[in-house]
Amino acid sequence: MFLEKNRDRIEKDFEDFSRELPGKAEEIEKRMETLNADIVIGMKYLYSNMPYSDVGNYTFDTYLDYVQQGIWLWENSPYVKKYPELYFLNYVLFHRTNDEEIKPCRTYFWEKIKDRIQGMSMMEAVLEINHWCAGEVMYQGTDMRTGSALEIYRSGVGRCGEEAVFVVNVLRSAGIPARPVYVPRWSHCDDNHAWVEVWCDGDWHYLGACEPEAVLDKGWFTNAASRAMMIGSRWYDRAMPDEDVIGKDGMNRIINLLGKYAKTKRITIRVEDLEGTPAGGARVQAEVMNYGEFSPVAKISADENGCISFVTGLGSLLICAVYEGTYGERVIDTRDGDEFVCTLGEEYEDELWVDFDMIAPEDTGRTKWNISKEQEEENNRRIAEEGEHCRRKIAKFQPLWKRCLYGHTMEEVEPMMAVLSEKDRRDAFPEVLEGHYQEASVYREFNPDEIYIPYVWNPRVENEVLTKWRKKILGYFDKKQRDAFESDPKRIWTWIKENISVRNDRERLTAYTTPGAALDLKIAGEKSHKVLFVAIARTLGIPSRLNPTDGAIEYWDGIKFVPVLEESRKEAHLTVLAGENENWNYYQNWTISVTDGKGYLTLDFSGSKWENGKLELDIMPGDYRILTGNRLPNGNILGKRYDFHIEKDETKKVELELREYSLEEMLNRHSIPDSRLRNKDGEVVLISQVTGTPCADENLEHGDGVQRKIFFWLEEGREPTEHILNEIMDLKEKYEKIQQNLVFILRNEDALKNATLCRCLEMLPKIQVFFHDFGKDKEMTARRMYVDSEKLPLMVVTDGACQGMFASVGYSVGMADMLLRIFHV
């Protein structure tokens, strides 16, 4: 029987759902009247366990695709009987994988891959499916909105989290339990990452999404994962999972998977007040420093003794705790012990720079796999073919809106599309765009286009699903209400707070309820409240937005944008002074955050421009913190903290400070193999010939009459290589001066077809290019420089014939800048 072990539980959960959302439940039950019992129980499972935003945002028919494919797999798949029923529910049948838009896709993907995996074992099928996925989607950095698996497939590109969404959906379509796994933020570099785990042969295994390897449990991120402080996956089911749960984020339980990837230990944090009384029920966050800010990797509620206990890595965490409005924090190094105390209510001295260290865990990842040379070569051959297929697909891709202009000319449409993100221009549906075009057009004459297009017509508010909402909103409010809103837009927010409730316990906190669904359900998350305000205002012709710095809701009064809430008014002024350091990069080595006494919100000043060593910022009165951080090559951060208070109409000046370290301490001098390279003419050139070149430019001489070089062993098309090439191009002016000292080493001439590599070589035409088989010599070069021989790209700064002085592998944000600094030591 379909779902025999869980039927009674599902029926009970749906009864609970029906009591919570009686109107929606009635609609759903009416649709289920003509369906067979298996489809009904499958639909009840989905509705009982999905976020409320999914209940409101999508139609009943959207979910039928997932249930129908799930039932077919239950009856026909050779894999389904090999794993627990609870895994089938959560990791095969369930529709949601991340915070992506939901579109029917399972039966579609199954038709695409079923012939390829016919007769294969689960492990063989997983490897084959990932190869198919690599031929359909490749990595491209995009904004934080997660597209649907179907649109990711159509466009052929996605960031790592989107690649994971795509691969998980394809695997689930084949009856293979799969889940996305993520590092919220790395500890050793400024970034995060997502990949995929699959259940086969009695255990969970990992793979890089759209990054096929010859075996499972291998990926470029293997060693990086060993340096994480937390790795997790979300669980939606009301039933408890059979794995270690570290806490909840909204309705989601977070499964702690770190122990599979890194050396770990269990620590206990005791939260207490100044008198030593335990703070039972305190809300606690463990945070790492990343992108110049502290970001949570775990959220846990303390027990009655004020304690939390969890498994984490061997490095530093900022522990933040809040209890009854009182805040406390402490930086800990988990290597120092197993138990720590976080005290609430301690005073911090204002207007004083305070040093702190954040230690990244050491690399303890696996470096050897049982893979033959033939397997590796065959895998690489397939990856090359798949990459070429995907590039051709991307080149042919045309967004739907370009195919359906509804009689408009491109000249009319392009100013509208220009305010949307690249991703919106790729996957927005033309009927949605046209609906907003027509329904907003009555207000165009009242505002110049620079206000009308981005703040009245624009259907995008934040990261919500794009839908038609104007007719829904106009029909929802009577004329008296609309007139009241137009006369005083603040009344819109008052109405929302009085009529739309918040149910974080039944929501995925990073998901959005669309404006129309929020009005139907009368429930929406806090972020969705703000989106609804902007949607109602724009529907009534009132230009509105979320402030790009702090997300405050604002409307245009004819002269300027006005905050709806008094506490959001920017009535103080901060002058930030660069001081002696000219290389301040927001979200890289500094940030500003504001506190409400319960935690800190990082403000986004990344678009603000320095002038004459100053940054002029209008901010709200309140309490602030400036963080600066200098990340070392080993991943550790030398940090500084500056707290200050600013009153209304007050002006303050703060000069930034960055802790310094000696570049000489980073150097690691060793000889490297004299590898035989091949130039574009097919001639053999030795490493010693390249590294021993006499220096013709005295500005580039470093004391021994030879030129320093920076060697890059590149793996074109893979994420780490793409990142370092993009960073080099971002620093074009600096790299132009030493471009003749750069050496790119590629596997073969086919690598020169890579678009990113081509752009880099066009931008810096004096870069020397050689070819090499990336065999034993490359491995020994890495080993001699004491970096991981399995990782690419490999970057080595040389100082004389076959003399390495610094090396790095893989990718971490800011590495291109670091290489420049090492080069000039």
Protein Blocks (a to p, Z undefined) as FASTA:
>chain_A
ZZklmmmmmmmmmmmmmmmmmmlmmmmmmmmmmpcfklmmmmmmmmmmmcfklmmmpcfk
lmmmmmmmmmmmmmmpmklmmpcfklmmmmmmpmbfblcdcddfklmmmmmmmmmmgoia
fklmmmmmmmmmmmmoccddddfbdcdfklmmmnopacfklmmmmmmmmmmmnopacddd
ddfbafkbgcddddddddeehiacdddehiacfbehiafklmmmmmpcbdcdddfbfbdc
fbdcfbdehjbccddfklmmmccdddddddddfkopacehiacdddddeehiacdfbdcd
ddfkopacdddddddddddddeehiacdddddfklpmbdcddehiacdehiacddddddd
ddfbdfbdcddfklmmmmmmmmmmmmmmmmmmmmmpccfklmmgghpafklmmmmmmmpc
fklmmmpcfklmmmmmmmmmmmmmmpcfklmmmmmmpmbfblcccddfklmmmmmpcfkl
mmmmmmmmmlmmmmmmmmmccdfklccfkbccdfklmmmnopacfklmmmmmmmmmmmno
pacdddfklopacddehjaccdfblklpccbccdddebjalbbcehklgccdddehiacc
dddfklpcceehiacddddedddddddddddfkopacdddddddddehiacddddddddd
dfklmpccddddddddddfkopacdfklmmmpccfblklpghjopacdddddddehiakl
mmmmmmmmmmmmmmmmmmmmpccddfblmlmmpmklmmmmmmmmmbccdddehimklmmm
mmmnopafkbccdddddedehiafbdcehjdehklmmmmmmmmZZ
